[in-house]
Amino acid sequence: MDKRSLAQMAQRFREAEQRTEILRQELAVAIRQASTDDVPQKDICEATGYTRQQVRRIVLAGEAEDGAAS
């Protein structure tokens, strides 16, 4: 592994991290929308692989953001 190859790999990793963050945010929006649309929390958990607590935190974080924006 030379320096150039290592730098390219590090750059690819940083780009993947950025894409992951964007997708994480999009998934959070989708979870909040599903909750608003009355999709049962059980179904959200099954679809995402998240626990009920994780789903609650995501939904509550969205409500806090909405409250702060008002």
ZIWO-V140897 format. One record per backbone hydrogen bond with DSSP energy under -0.5 kcal/mol. NH is the residue of the N-H (numbers start at 1). CO is the residue of the C=O. Records with the same first field share a line. If there is no record, write none. Layout:
NH = CO  CO
//
This chain:
6 = 2
7 = 3
8 = 4
9 = 5
10 = 6
11 = 7
12 = 8
13 = 9
14 = 10
15 = 11
16 = 12
17 = 13
18 = 14
19 = 15
20 = 16
21 = 17
22 = 18
23 = 19
24 = 20
25 = 21
26 = 22
27 = 23
28 = 24
29 = 25
30 = 26
31 = 27
32 = 28
33 = 29
34 = 30
35 = 31
36 = 32
37 = 33
38 = 35
39 = 34
43 = 40
44 = 40
45 = 41
46 = 42
47 = 43
48 = 44
49 = 45
55 = 51
56 = 52
57 = 53
58 = 54
59 = 55
60 = 56
61 = 57
62 = 58
63 = 59
64 = 60
65 = 61
66 = 62
67 = 63
68 = 64
69 = 65
70 = 66
//
